[in-house]
Amino acid sequence: MANHKSSIKRARQSQERRLRNRMVKTRVKNVTKATRAAVAENPADALAQFKAAQSTIAKAAKKGVIHKRTAARKISRLARQINAANR
């Protein structure tokens, strides 16, 4: 456990960031899952779901929660699924 005033503050800040990052990561997972489900059910309407997912993933990368290349890879994979389903 932290003993110094500065280390107590750092521990508190780390905890707050961890919880905030966890919420963002969960949101990314949920929109990804919803987009995949939309592609499976109705590929024509999945594009709107993809736009929302793309925005959420990009915001997570912008905030530094996930790496920018990880975000690009996730967006790319979703786009490939949508394009394959709409053929």
RAZI-V590562 format. One record per pair of residues at least 12 apart in sequence whose ideal C-beta (glycine too) atoms are under 6 Angstrom apart, sorted by the first residue. I is the first residue (numbers start at 1). GAP is how many residues later the second one is. If there is no record, write none. Layout:
# RAZI-V590562
i	gap
I	GAP
I	GAP
This chain:
# RAZI-V590562
i	gap
21	44
24	36
24	41
27	29
28	28
28	29
28	32
31	22
31	25
32	21
34	15
35	14
35	15
35	18
35	43
39	42
39	43
39	46
43	42
43	43
46	36
50	28
50	32
53	25
54	21
57	14
57	17
57	18
